[in-house]
Amino acid sequence: MKNSNFKGKNEDESIDISKSEINAEHILKRIHVHNEDAGGIFSLTTGGMGTGKTAILLSFVDYTIRNFPNEKIFFSNCFFSPLQFVKIGEGRYHIMVKENSGITFHDRNLKLKEVFPPITYFKNNEDLYEKAIPGKLNAVFLPDRVIDTISFIHFLRSVGEWTHLYIDEFSEIAPSFTSGKQWKKIRDLSNDLKEVRKCMINIHTNSQSVSDIDFRCRTKIMCKIFLPGSQADSHSRIEQTAIDNLNEDPVGGSEGYIEMSGKFGRTVFKDIYKPNPKILWEARV
């Protein structure tokens, strides 16, 4: 079966969909390889609202929990928005909050009434890492999500073991068009992102558009996933017309392209983490 919607740049012939699916499968396997020669990975998933960006992050978390239960997994959720990580399932996540940060949790189903889930408090990056539970999603809440997350990524370079960090809405951490102190911090972040492969760190992120992210961090992205609603990247072989023809299916899963090291493929990402109607919380600071 031919995929008439997809052409790589400067290509005249359509790619056989079976080959495209094989390429996608190989790239997905590379994401989960624990090989010091291959090293860690920095990925970005883009797409429109409701296309499954967070579901992809959680599917990676689920795979890591099941296959590498002795490793530590961290998740950074946005403030003033639904807590995405609860979709992974009760008993599989561990909420961690920095001491004296003023962070509180509220139930959207109860007119933002404050709720009190079990919380582990930590003092600094070292204490955070020490108290994190292997084999669970450690949802980390830092008072300054930008500066503190950048600091934590720098700290992870010194750990010396496989670690995983998932960041929802990465454009909040490294937005385009910054200045002053934040511009310098993102410059430092881009240097750390360049080293994740050597330091056995897997960082998976999402954003609505690649262009929302600082250009210095964009160039460090190793793997890109394009879902419906994505904007084409000038450094990618995937054309905007191909992205525009992706099928969006909230039940069976949205189609997407995945690209790494000049290779690319097309697959279906199943949204297996539906919202839990019993837990609709948000964090505030």
Secondary structure as GFF3:
##gff-version 3
##sequence-region A 1 285
A	DSSP	alpha_helix	17	31	.	.	.	ID=ss1
A	DSSP	beta_strand	41	46	.	.	.	ID=ss2
A	DSSP	alpha_helix	53	67	.	.	.	ID=ss3
A	DSSP	beta_strand	72	76	.	.	.	ID=ss4
A	DSSP	three_ten_helix	84	88	.	.	.	ID=ss5
A	DSSP	beta_strand	93	98	.	.	.	ID=ss6
A	DSSP	beta_strand	104	107	.	.	.	ID=ss7
A	DSSP	three_ten_helix	108	110	.	.	.	ID=ss8
A	DSSP	beta_strand	113	115	.	.	.	ID=ss9
A	DSSP	beta_strand	120	122	.	.	.	ID=ss10
A	DSSP	alpha_helix	125	131	.	.	.	ID=ss11
A	DSSP	beta_strand	137	141	.	.	.	ID=ss12
A	DSSP	alpha_helix	145	156	.	.	.	ID=ss13
A	DSSP	beta_strand	163	167	.	.	.	ID=ss14
A	DSSP	three_ten_helix	170	172	.	.	.	ID=ss15
A	DSSP	alpha_helix	180	194	.	.	.	ID=ss16
A	DSSP	beta_strand	201	207	.	.	.	ID=ss17
A	DSSP	three_ten_helix	210	212	.	.	.	ID=ss18
A	DSSP	alpha_helix	215	218	.	.	.	ID=ss19
A	DSSP	beta_strand	223	226	.	.	.	ID=ss20
A	DSSP	alpha_helix	240	244	.	.	.	ID=ss21
A	DSSP	beta_strand	254	260	.	.	.	ID=ss22
A	DSSP	beta_strand	263	269	.	.	.	ID=ss23
A	DSSP	beta_strand	281	284	.	.	.	ID=ss24
###
